[in-house]
């Protein structure tokens, strides 16, 4: 498994939605602002995330995105493989005369894939250090979170 910026940005965006989902749909503009990811790049990622059922889009006023299923049912591996075709690639066969370390890299790739398949979005978001970072980020940025929580 290759960890790319696509996968990293997708996980970051999904975390943002999981953290703020209880206040309603999250717009890509909010994610773009709070996470520093370009809006056009997020649109590309979310097309793939939608296709894999990881998010749902809601149209109209107050629309945006929400998780397609509970955060406890979404693994980090699912997010990465949804947006990055290279991460989906099977192990590379080790042909005769090929680099002998290919087996090692294939095994490492399998270990990463398996490890990320055991971590759910809910587990990651619920970590105390993640929650503390969220509070700091929202305080510094004056995020729409405060508006949503007071309107709810």
N, C-alpha and C positions, 0 to 999 in steps of 0.2 A: 504494500500500500504506500502510495506516495502522498505525503501531506503537502498540499498546495495552498496558495493564497485563496483560491476559490473555496476550498473546504474550510479554511480558517475563518473567512468572512461569513460563510453560511452558518457556521456554528455560532459566531458572535451575534449575527442577526437573529437566529433562532433563540438564543439566550435572551436577547432583548424582548422578544415577543413573550417568551415564557415568564419572564419577570413581570411584565406589565399586562399580561393577558387578562388578569382579573378586573382591570379597569376598562376593558373593552378592546376592540380592534386597534392595532398599532399601524400607523401609516409608514410607508417606506420613507417618506420625508423625515419623520421622527427618527427612524433608525439611521438614516443617512446623516442627520445632524448629530445625534448622540454618539454614533460609532465612527464617524469620519469615513464612511464608505460612500462612493458616488452613487447617486440615485439610479443612473442608467445601469450600473453594474449590479445593483440590488434587483432591478427589474429582471435582468437576465437570470440571476440566481433564483429568484422567486418563481419564475416560470418553471424551472426544474423542480423546485421544492413542491410546487402545486401539483405537478405531474405525478410525483411520488406520494401524494396524499399527506405530506408533512405539514402543509399550511392550507388554509382556506381564505379566499379573498371575499370581502364583503363590500359591495358597491354602495354608492350614495353618501349623503351627509353622515358623518360619524363612521364611515367605512374604513377599511384598512385590512390588515391580515390578523388572523388568529391561528392557533395551532390546529392542525387537522385531526389530531387525536391527543389524548392526555400526554403531558410531558413525561410521565412515568413509562409511557409506551414508545418513546422515541429515543433511540440510542445515538450517540455521537457518530458512530460508524455509519448509520443510516443517513444522517445529514451529509456527511462527507461524500459518500458514494452516490447520493442523489445528484450532487452538483458537479462532480468530477469523474468523468468517464475513465480517466487513467487510474483512479483509485479502485475502480471496479475490475480492472484487468486481472486476469488470472496469473498465477505464478508463471514466470518465464521458464521455459524448459532449459535445462542445462545440456547443451549439445557437446558432443565430444570435441575436445580441444578448446572449449570456451573457458572463460575466466573461472577458475576453481572456486572463487569466492561467491559466485552466483548463488550457490546453494545456501550460503550463509545469509545473503541479502534476501533471498526468498523466504527463509525461515524467519528472519527479522520482520519482514513485511507481514507474514502470517500472524506473528505475535502482536504486532501493532493493531492489525485488523481485529483480532480476537479481543484484545484489551479494550479497544474503543467500542466494541460490541457489547461490553458489560456495563458501560457507563450510560445511564439515561440522562436526558436533559434535566429532569427533576432532581436527580442526585447532584448534578453539577451546580445547578442554580441554588439549591438549598444549602450549599456550603457556607459557613459563617463568613469566610473571607470574601466570597463573591457578594454576599448580601451587603457587607460593609463597603465594598467598592461601588456598588450600585447607589448606596446612600450618598457617598461622596460625589459621584458623577452627577447625580440629580441635583445636589445642592449647588455644585459649581456651575452647571449648565442651565439651571432654572427650567428643567425639562417640563413638558406638558403633563408629566405624571402628577404634579401638584394640582393642576387644574382638574384632571380626571378624577383624582381621589376626592376632591371637594365637591365635584358635581355628582358623584355617585351616591 
